[in-house]
Amino acid sequence: MRVSVVIPAFDAERTVGAAISSVLWQTYGDLEVVVVDDGSGDATGAIASSFPEPARVVRRENGGVAAARNLGIAEARGELIAFCDADDVLLPRHLEALVEVHARAGGIATSNCYWLFDAGIHPARVRYKGGFPRPERQRLAILEQNFVSTMSLFPKAVWEEVGGFDEDLALAEDWDFWLRAIYAGYRVALQPRPLALYSWRGDSLAADPARMDEHGRALLGKALARDDLAPEEREYLKRRLAGPGPAELGRRGDEALRAGRYGEAAASYRAAAELCPTEPALRRKARVLRAAPWLTGPLVRARQLRIEREVGFGERHAR
């Protein structure tokens, strides 16, 4: 089956060439690359246009990443859709491995990846570290957090059935899309090997935690209006929207941990893990700090600060 890899790109002249090259180097041969130049004011379009078939460029006035994804999928000729953002890099077997998972499990196949920070990658910093939600729990899990990476592969028919990405959401548009797909009956299978580099740099959209929280609350508010929620799902959303979410609580925990306020960090991590039990890192920190935070806290803090220094991760990076 042909895979159409959609690359939304806005003012991405520094990185878009590497992203396109990484797709063209894939071991999976039946593919095309659809680069959507989202009204760039730099050389993004010219760089993308310099690549030969099977890469091609479509252009539009700037409308945001959701609109760019929608246009790219509409223009796609393949039966299967995959994404690569303009600052990400796919390792050679990424698509081949995703297609294998999709052929076995159907639905949506999502890939593990390394986080690509300002200073590079770290073997301990990958998107998935176990505990992927089971199919029967994915409806509730997708309300807890977006557990589906943008580095996913799915039939174009999914997009046609559930509707496109919500163009009113400047952020979290992918979370909203996966939520609607899961509630339409599709399930997500994990490709566990990290075969891609997902950019998490300080100047990315994901580096604005307040905006991330705002758009996350907006999509969960929209989800609360659904008429197909189970009672436990509706109660969870009401509880979730009544206070800070797990990402914000996790950041509070990180801030307290960095400052050596271990009891405060433990309380924040515990509250975050209760709202988002599908996130292994939150569960692990809550568990380690629960009994004696003044004793285990310095060890957790030292390890976290060491890794953050190595990869250039700081407070500006949203979780």
One Martini backbone bead per residue (centre of mass of N, CA, C, O) as a GRO file, in nm:
protein
  319
    1MET     BB    1   0.099   0.035   0.019
    2ARG     BB    2   0.058   0.362   0.005
    3VAL     BB    3   0.254   0.629   0.145
    4SER     BB    4   0.167   0.943   0.287
    5VAL     BB    5   0.384   1.208   0.365
    6VAL     BB    6   0.318   1.470   0.587
    7ILE     BB    7   0.457   1.815   0.565
    8PRO     BB    8   0.440   2.068   0.767
    9ALA     BB    9   0.540   2.416   0.670
   10PHE     BB   10   0.696   2.695   0.861
   11ASP     BB   11   0.967   2.850   0.851
   12ALA     BB   12   1.182   2.572   0.768
   13GLU     BB   13   1.476   2.604   0.631
   14ARG     BB   14   1.666   2.451   0.847
   15THR     BB   15   1.486   2.149   0.837
   16VAL     BB   16   1.325   2.041   0.583
   17GLY     BB   17   1.546   1.884   0.430
   18ALA     BB   18   1.588   1.663   0.644
   19ALA     BB   19   1.300   1.557   0.649
   20ILE     BB   20   1.277   1.472   0.353
   21SER     BB   21   1.524   1.288   0.341
   22SER     BB   22   1.425   1.085   0.557
   23VAL     BB   23   1.194   0.980   0.377
   24LEU     BB   24   1.363   0.900   0.117
   25TRP     BB   25   1.535   0.682   0.307
   26GLN     BB   26   1.337   0.469   0.312
   27THR     BB   27   1.270   0.122   0.300
   28TYR     BB   28   1.002   0.209   0.211
   29GLY     BB   29   0.891   0.244  -0.127
   30ASP     BB   30   0.569   0.314  -0.115
   31LEU     BB   31   0.590   0.657  -0.167
   32GLU     BB   32   0.513   0.993  -0.050
   33VAL     BB   33   0.567   1.356  -0.052
   34VAL     BB   34   0.383   1.613   0.136
   35VAL     BB   35   0.438   1.949   0.114
   36VAL     BB   36   0.326   2.216   0.328
   37ASP     BB   37   0.324   2.548   0.249
   38ASP     BB   38   0.240   2.780   0.516
   39GLY     BB   39   0.325   3.074   0.422
   40SER     BB   40   0.613   3.126   0.383
   41GLY     BB   41   0.897   3.377   0.421
   42ASP     BB   42   1.103   3.181   0.318
   43ALA     BB   43   1.285   2.892   0.178
   44THR     BB   44   1.101   2.644   0.205
   45GLY     BB   45   0.976   2.605  -0.080
   46ALA     BB   46   1.241   2.590  -0.241
   47ILE     BB   47   1.363   2.347  -0.101
   48ALA     BB   48   1.129   2.147  -0.147
   49SER     BB   49   1.131   2.183  -0.469
   50SER     BB   50   1.425   2.042  -0.509
   51PHE     BB   51   1.284   1.784  -0.490
   52PRO     BB   52   1.207   1.493  -0.607
   53GLU     BB   53   1.055   1.242  -0.689
   54PRO     BB   54   0.804   1.180  -0.444
   55ALA     BB   55   0.816   1.492  -0.416
   56ARG     BB   56   0.584   1.754  -0.309
   57VAL     BB   57   0.422   2.079  -0.342
   58VAL     BB   58   0.204   2.270  -0.139
   59ARG     BB   59   0.014   2.576  -0.128
   60ARG     BB   60  -0.057   2.829   0.129
   61GLU     BB   61  -0.195   3.015   0.336
   62ASN     BB   62  -0.170   3.098   0.645
   63GLY     BB   63  -0.336   2.848   0.896
   64GLY     BB   64  -0.184   2.624   1.018
   65VAL     BB   65  -0.138   2.295   1.104
   66ALA     BB   66  -0.423   2.184   1.057
   67ALA     BB   67  -0.462   2.292   0.768
   68ALA     BB   68  -0.209   2.155   0.652
   69ARG     BB   69  -0.290   1.866   0.706
   70ASN     BB   70  -0.552   1.866   0.546
   71LEU     BB   71  -0.428   1.931   0.271
   72GLY     BB   72  -0.228   1.696   0.256
   73ILE     BB   73  -0.444   1.471   0.268
   74ALA     BB   74  -0.617   1.562   0.027
   75GLU     BB   75  -0.354   1.527  -0.174
   76ALA     BB   76  -0.330   1.242  -0.124
   77ARG     BB   77  -0.261   0.907  -0.285
   78GLY     BB   78  -0.269   0.737  -0.044
   79GLU     BB   79  -0.399   0.501   0.188
   80LEU     BB   80  -0.168   0.607   0.370
   81ILE     BB   81  -0.086   0.800   0.666
   82ALA     BB   82   0.186   1.023   0.744
   83PHE     BB   83   0.407   1.195   0.971
   84CYS     BB   84   0.631   1.494   0.935
   85ASP     BB   85   0.783   1.725   1.068
   86ALA     BB   86   1.003   1.987   0.975
   87ASP     BB   87   1.189   1.905   1.259
   88ASP     BB   88   1.208   1.610   1.180
   89VAL     BB   89   1.329   1.257   1.200
   90LEU     BB   90   1.366   0.967   1.004
   91LEU     BB   91   1.437   0.657   1.021
   92PRO     BB   92   1.463   0.415   0.781
   93ARG     BB   93   1.240   0.201   0.941
   94HIS     BB   94   0.981   0.349   1.022
   95LEU     BB   95   0.763   0.275   0.807
   96GLU     BB   96   0.796  -0.029   0.799
   97ALA     BB   97   0.714  -0.072   1.097
   98LEU     BB   98   0.432   0.059   1.081
   99VAL     BB   99   0.312  -0.122   0.861
  100GLU     BB  100   0.337  -0.383   1.022
  101VAL     BB  101   0.147  -0.301   1.251
  102HIS     BB  102  -0.101  -0.239   1.079
  103ALA     BB  103  -0.127  -0.522   0.946
  104ARG     BB  104  -0.180  -0.661   1.229
  105ALA     BB  105  -0.393  -0.437   1.384
  106GLY     BB  106  -0.473  -0.188   1.264
  107GLY     BB  107  -0.561   0.122   1.236
  108ILE     BB  108  -0.339   0.273   1.454
  109ALA     BB  109   0.006   0.361   1.420
  110THR     BB  110   0.257   0.413   1.666
  111SER     BB  111   0.568   0.576   1.749
  112ASN     BB  112   0.856   0.562   1.863
  113CYS     BB  113   1.096   0.804   2.015
  114TYR     BB  114   1.317   1.054   2.015
  115TRP     BB  115   1.410   1.322   2.179
  116LEU     BB  116   1.481   1.648   2.036
  117PHE     BB  117   1.705   1.855   2.153
  118ASP     BB  118   1.921   2.112   2.154
  119ALA     BB  119   2.162   1.885   2.241
  120GLY     BB  120   1.984   1.638   2.160
  121ILE     BB  121   2.007   1.309   2.266
  122HIS     BB  122   1.869   1.046   2.489
  123PRO     BB  123   1.825   0.719   2.587
  124ALA     BB  124   1.608   0.809   2.824
  125ARG     BB  125   1.454   0.990   2.592
  126VAL     BB  126   1.140   0.872   2.532
  127ARG     BB  127   0.812   0.847   2.456
  128TYR     BB  128   0.818   0.530   2.535
  129LYS     BB  129   0.807   0.333   2.868
  130GLY     BB  130   0.566   0.186   2.873
  131GLY     BB  131   0.226   0.142   2.932
  132PHE     BB  132   0.034   0.094   2.708
  133PRO     BB  133  -0.277   0.120   2.621
  134ARG     BB  134  -0.534  -0.064   2.612
  135PRO     BB  135  -0.796  -0.094   2.408
  136GLU     BB  136  -1.024  -0.090   2.643
  137ARG     BB  137  -0.878   0.201   2.760
  138GLN     BB  138  -0.858   0.437   2.536
  139ARG     BB  139  -1.088   0.629   2.594
  140LEU     BB  140  -0.981   0.729   2.871
  141ALA     BB  141  -0.680   0.784   2.800
  142ILE     BB  142  -0.737   1.025   2.591
  143LEU     BB  143  -0.832   1.214   2.828
  144GLU     BB  144  -0.569   1.228   2.995
  145GLN     BB  145  -0.397   1.200   2.718
  146ASN     BB  146  -0.171   1.217   2.454
  147PHE     BB  147  -0.071   0.888   2.346
  148VAL     BB  148  -0.035   0.998   2.047
  149SER     BB  149   0.167   1.030   1.803
  150THR     BB  150   0.242   1.202   1.516
  151MET     BB  151   0.409   0.932   1.458
  152SER     BB  152   0.183   0.814   1.245
  153LEU     BB  153  -0.041   0.555   1.109
  154PHE     BB  154  -0.317   0.576   0.864
  155PRO     BB  155  -0.600   0.571   0.715
  156LYS     BB  156  -0.762   0.792   0.519
  157ALA     BB  157  -1.048   0.697   0.612
  158VAL     BB  158  -1.039   0.820   0.892
  159TRP     BB  159  -1.045   1.118   0.808
  160GLU     BB  160  -1.311   1.092   0.643
  161GLU     BB  161  -1.490   1.002   0.886
  162VAL     BB  162  -1.405   1.216   1.137
  163GLY     BB  163  -1.252   1.433   1.016
  164GLY     BB  164  -1.063   1.682   1.050
  165PHE     BB  165  -0.873   1.909   1.165
  166ASP     BB  166  -0.893   2.152   1.402
  167GLU     BB  167  -0.861   2.494   1.301
  168ASP     BB  168  -0.911   2.625   1.600
  169LEU     BB  169  -0.646   2.468   1.676
  170ALA     BB  170  -0.315   2.556   1.734
  171LEU     BB  171  -0.327   2.332   1.949
  172ALA     BB  172  -0.399   1.992   1.993
  173GLU     BB  173  -0.511   1.874   1.716
  174ASP     BB  174  -0.421   1.577   1.747
  175TRP     BB  175  -0.572   1.498   1.999
  176ASP     BB  176  -0.853   1.548   1.884
  177PHE     BB  177  -0.831   1.344   1.653
  178TRP     BB  178  -0.775   1.086   1.818
  179LEU     BB  179  -1.026   1.100   1.988
  180ARG     BB  180  -1.231   1.070   1.754
  181ALA     BB  181  -1.120   0.799   1.650
  182ILE     BB  182  -1.161   0.632   1.908
  183TYR     BB  183  -1.476   0.699   1.928
  184ALA     BB  184  -1.513   0.551   1.635
  185GLY     BB  185  -1.327   0.262   1.701
  186TYR     BB  186  -1.038   0.312   1.701
  187ARG     BB  187  -0.710   0.175   1.737
  188VAL     BB  188  -0.390   0.161   1.914
  189ALA     BB  189  -0.060   0.080   1.805
  190LEU     BB  190   0.267  -0.007   1.902
  191GLN     BB  191   0.589   0.100   1.805
  192PRO     BB  192   0.865   0.053   2.023
  193ARG     BB  193   1.080   0.161   1.841
  194PRO     BB  194   1.318   0.415   1.808
  195LEU     BB  195   1.269   0.562   1.462
  196ALA     BB  196   1.287   0.869   1.571
  197LEU     BB  197   1.292   1.238   1.571
  198TYR     BB  198   1.154   1.454   1.815
  199SER     BB  199   1.097   1.777   1.843
  200TRP     BB  200   1.210   1.966   2.160
  201ARG     BB  201   1.235   2.280   2.145
  202GLY     BB  202   1.237   2.606   2.268
  203ASP     BB  203   1.099   2.719   1.971
  204SER     BB  204   0.848   2.563   1.990
  205LEU     BB  205   0.518   2.516   2.032
  206ALA     BB  206   0.574   2.325   2.294
  207ALA     BB  207   0.708   2.589   2.465
  208ASP     BB  208   0.394   2.669   2.562
  209PRO     BB  209   0.223   2.585   2.834
  210ALA     BB  210  -0.023   2.773   2.847
  211ARG     BB  211  -0.131   2.707   2.562
  212MET     BB  212  -0.153   2.406   2.597
  213ASP     BB  213  -0.360   2.417   2.828
  214GLU     BB  214  -0.580   2.577   2.681
  215HIS     BB  215  -0.627   2.373   2.444
  216GLY     BB  216  -0.682   2.127   2.616
  217ARG     BB  217  -0.937   2.237   2.755
  218ALA     BB  218  -1.099   2.283   2.496
  219LEU     BB  219  -1.113   1.984   2.400
  220LEU     BB  220  -1.240   1.872   2.665
  221GLY     BB  221  -1.493   2.045   2.649
  222LYS     BB  222  -1.586   1.920   2.384
  223ALA     BB  223  -1.599   1.626   2.490
  224LEU     BB  224  -1.824   1.677   2.710
  225ALA     BB  225  -2.052   1.717   2.472
  226ARG     BB  226  -2.080   1.437   2.432
  227ASP     BB  227  -2.321   1.153   2.386
  228ASP     BB  228  -2.093   0.888   2.421
  229LEU     BB  229  -2.041   0.885   2.718
  230ALA     BB  230  -1.939   0.746   2.982
  231PRO     BB  231  -1.973   0.794   3.310
  232GLU     BB  232  -1.662   0.788   3.376
  233GLU     BB  233  -1.585   0.993   3.155
  234ARG     BB  234  -1.753   1.233   3.254
  235GLU     BB  235  -1.636   1.248   3.541
  236TYR     BB  236  -1.348   1.293   3.459
  237LEU     BB  237  -1.384   1.561   3.305
  238LYS     BB  238  -1.493   1.722   3.542
  239ARG     BB  239  -1.244   1.684   3.721
  240ARG     BB  240  -1.032   1.794   3.523
  241LEU     BB  241  -1.180   2.088   3.480
  242ALA     BB  242  -1.162   2.181   3.798
  243GLY     BB  243  -0.845   2.187   3.737
  244PRO     BB  244  -0.545   2.108   3.712
  245GLY     BB  245  -0.346   1.942   3.513
  246PRO     BB  246  -0.096   1.711   3.473
  247ALA     BB  247   0.108   1.898   3.335
  248GLU     BB  248   0.104   2.124   3.543
  249LEU     BB  249   0.169   1.944   3.789
  250GLY     BB  250   0.438   1.840   3.676
  251ARG     BB  251   0.576   2.119   3.664
  252ARG     BB  252   0.553   2.177   3.963
  253GLY     BB  253   0.723   1.937   4.046
  254ASP     BB  254   0.981   2.019   3.895
  255GLU     BB  255   1.021   2.290   4.035
  256ALA     BB  256   1.041   2.175   4.322
  257LEU     BB  257   1.273   1.980   4.270
  258ARG     BB  258   1.487   2.189   4.179
  259ALA     BB  259   1.444   2.349   4.473
  260GLY     BB  260   1.407   2.118   4.708
  261ARG     BB  261   1.080   2.062   4.733
  262TYR     BB  262   0.985   1.750   4.804
  263GLY     BB  263   0.697   1.754   4.919
  264GLU     BB  264   0.573   1.921   4.689
  265ALA     BB  265   0.653   1.734   4.462
  266ALA     BB  266   0.502   1.483   4.558
  267ALA     BB  267   0.215   1.607   4.548
  268SER     BB  268   0.213   1.679   4.247
  269TYR     BB  269   0.270   1.397   4.131
  270ARG     BB  270   0.029   1.257   4.260
  271ALA     BB  271  -0.194   1.428   4.125
  272ALA     BB  272  -0.108   1.371   3.835
  273ALA     BB  273  -0.129   1.054   3.845
  274GLU     BB  274  -0.434   1.045   3.911
  275LEU     BB  275  -0.510   1.185   3.627
  276CYS     BB  276  -0.243   1.014   3.482
  277PRO     BB  277  -0.185   0.675   3.478
  278THR     BB  278  -0.048   0.656   3.171
  279GLU     BB  279   0.213   0.798   3.304
  280PRO     BB  280   0.508   0.671   3.401
  281ALA     BB  281   0.670   0.916   3.516
  282LEU     BB  282   0.460   1.002   3.728
  283ARG     BB  283   0.437   0.735   3.880
  284ARG     BB  284   0.734   0.709   3.957
  285LYS     BB  285   0.769   0.971   4.119
  286ALA     BB  286   0.537   0.924   4.318
  287ARG     BB  287   0.652   0.658   4.433
  288VAL     BB  288   0.942   0.746   4.524
  289LEU     BB  289   0.826   1.007   4.704
  290ARG     BB  290   0.608   0.914   4.907
  291ALA     BB  291   0.747   0.819   5.181
  292ALA     BB  292   1.057   0.987   5.146
  293PRO     BB  293   1.134   1.276   5.006
  294TRP     BB  294   1.398   1.366   5.170
  295LEU     BB  295   1.554   1.104   5.063
  296THR     BB  296   1.478   1.067   4.741
  297GLY     BB  297   1.483   1.349   4.611
  298PRO     BB  298   1.791   1.400   4.556
  299LEU     BB  299   1.819   1.167   4.352
  300VAL     BB  300   1.608   1.258   4.146
  301ARG     BB  301   1.726   1.538   4.097
  302ALA     BB  302   2.009   1.462   3.998
  303ARG     BB  303   1.918   1.300   3.751
  304GLN     BB  304   1.747   1.514   3.610
  305LEU     BB  305   1.963   1.739   3.585
  306ARG     BB  306   2.167   1.581   3.423
  307ILE     BB  307   1.991   1.528   3.172
  308GLU     BB  308   1.909   1.823   3.114
  309ARG     BB  309   2.197   1.922   3.058
  310GLU     BB  310   2.265   1.725   2.820
  311VAL     BB  311   1.990   1.827   2.637
  312GLY     BB  312   1.871   2.123   2.709
  313PHE     BB  313   1.662   2.108   2.934
  314GLY     BB  314   1.383   2.315   3.044
  315GLU     BB  315   1.131   2.525   3.154
  316ARG     BB  316   1.042   2.587   2.844
  317HIS     BB  317   0.945   2.294   2.847
  318ALA     BB  318   0.675   2.131   2.775
  319ARG     BB  319   0.442   1.858   2.896
   0.00000   0.00000   0.00000
